Amino acid sequence: MTSISKELERILEYYAPIVKEGHQVLIGLLDGTIHLEKGQEGEAPVQIRVFSLDERLEITVDTLFQGM
């Protein structure tokens, strides 16, 4: 059996109920993103997908949408 980090365990405890209701969750990390989505029949209840970023952007949401 593979163990998971305490951080991932905390994320799953908090977001699993939201995902189970059919909502997809996207979490941004310093070097990638985690996508949590409801599993299909025969799969785990919450599917975890991790995507790395090739380049880290040093901007804020406010800066990104300032012109709107």
N, C-alpha and C positions, 0 to 999 in steps of 0.2 A: 504494500500500500504506500502511495506517495503522500508525504505530508505537505501541508500548505503553510505559508508564512502567517504570522499573527495579523499582519496588515491585510492580506487577502481574506483571512477569516473574518475580520471586522467589516470589510467591504461587503462580503456575502451576507453576513448577519443583517446589515442595515438595508441592503438593496434587494435581497432575494424576494421579500414580500411584494415589492413594487414590480419586479420582473415577472413574478408568478401571476400578477394581474394582467399581464400582456403588454406592459410598457418596456421598451428597450432603454437601457441605461448606457451612457458613454461617459467614461472617466478619463480625463487628461492627466498624464504624468509628465515628468520632466523629459523623458526620452521616448514616449510612445502613448498609446491609448489602450484602454480596456473596454471592450464592448460586452455587455451582459444582455442576453436575450433568452426568452423562454424556449426551453428545449421541446422538440417534437416528441410524439409518442415513441417510446422505446429509448429515449435519450435521457440524460440527466435533467432535472427540473430547470436548472439554469446553465446555459451554455456560456463559456468564457472564451473570448477571442482577444488576442493581444496583437497589436500592430506597433512596430517600431517606427520612429521618425528618423528620416535621413538627416534632417536639419532642425535644430532647435530655434524657435522664433522668440526673441526677447521683446515681446510687445504685450500690451494689455488689451482687454476687450474694448475698453474706452478708446484707446488709441486706434484700434482696428476700425471701429465704427464712428469715429469722430466726424467724418464728412457727411453723415446721414442726418 
